[in-house]
Amino acid sequence: QVQLVESGGGLVQAGGSLRVSCAASGIIVSLNTMGWYRQAPTKARELVALMTSSGRTTYADSVNGRFTISRDNVKNTVYLQMTSLKPEDTAVYYCTADRTSVHYWGQGTQVTVSS
């Protein structure tokens, strides 16, 4: 059974930084594509960042250069380091995992950026 548990969300001022974590169980983060999505109120869910098993990363244009996805293979955890945060980054952030064509989701963690 795959479980993805996000943590680290919260309230931060514009220009600040925050790191959200995703602790995975039932799946090995280094062997699968892991990612982060977000959904703001009244908006569709959107891709933020992906990391493949080979370590290749992909970012949404809106966060490229500000956000960094990484993983700790020992802790089996994926991170999203967010810097230079903007009010428009306010959203629920979801951790995702892809394995054998099945897409798994965490429960999400709220990130709120105040202006």
Salt bridges, closest charged atoms under 4 A:
GLU46 OE2 - ARG38 NE 2.62
ASP89 OD1 - ARG38 NH1 2.93
ASP89 OD2 - ARG66 NH1 2.80
ASP98 OD1 - HIS103 ND1 2.16
